[in-house]
């Protein structure tokens, strides 16, 4: 479990938008570790974790894109029922809000990876490590 810096990009919700972001990062040799998108009528928010956050931030901002950095927790867990239950109860008991999270695993994998945006990343890390 660790704290990581996530980038949130605010872009037009149009065909090719994600492709251009991937081109920019790929051409610079920056690997994408995690990515999620959410859309509204006129824009999309792309949240991602990358291998070189500083460089990605500069490259994306150079293209006139609004980018916001946030601290998130990366939590590797067991791929079994109840894993998220334990995490959410422990954070609730410590009065830490889960603002959002996303996770993934292959169905037959023993491990999963969750990206969690708590209201206080440092406190959440301490609570979950105890």
Long-range contacts (C-beta under 8 A, 24 or more apart in sequence): 1-73, 1-74, 1-75, 1-76, 1-125, 1-128, 1-129, 2-73, 2-74, 2-125, 3-71, 3-72, 3-73, 3-74, 3-121, 3-122, 3-125, 4-49, 4-71, 4-72, 4-73, 4-74, 4-115, 5-49, 5-53, 5-69, 5-70, 5-71, 5-72, 6-34, 6-47, 6-48, 6-49, 6-69, 6-70, 6-71, 6-72, 6-115, 6-117, 7-47, 7-48, 7-49, 7-50, 7-53, 7-56, 7-57, 7-60, 7-67, 7-68, 7-69, 8-45, 8-46, 8-47, 8-67, 8-68, 8-69, 8-70, 9-45, 9-46, 9-47, 9-48, 9-60, 9-65, 9-66, 9-67, 10-43, 10-44, 10-45, 10-65, 10-66, 10-67, 10-68, 11-43, 11-44, 11-45, 11-46, 11-65, 12-42, 12-43, 12-44, 13-39, 13-40, 13-41, 13-42, 13-43, 13-44, 17-44, 17-46, 18-46, 21-46, 21-60, 24-59, 24-60, 24-63, 25-50, 25-56, 25-59, 28-52, 28-55, 28-56, 28-59, 30-55, 30-56, 30-59, 34-102, 34-104, 34-113, 34-115, 36-102, 36-115, 47-102, 47-115, 49-74, 49-115, 70-117, 71-117, 71-121, 71-122, 72-115, 72-116, 72-117, 72-118, 72-121, 73-114, 73-115, 73-116, 73-117, 73-118, 73-121, 73-124, 73-125, 73-128, 74-113, 74-114, 74-115, 75-113, 75-114, 75-115, 75-116, 75-128, 76-111, 76-112, 76-113, 76-114, 77-111, 77-112, 77-113, 77-114, 78-110, 78-111, 78-112, 79-105, 79-109, 79-110, 79-111, 79-112, 83-112, 84-114, 87-114, 87-116, 87-128, 90-127, 90-128, 91-118, 91-124, 91-127, 91-128, 94-123, 94-124, 94-127, 96-120, 96-123, 96-124, 96-127
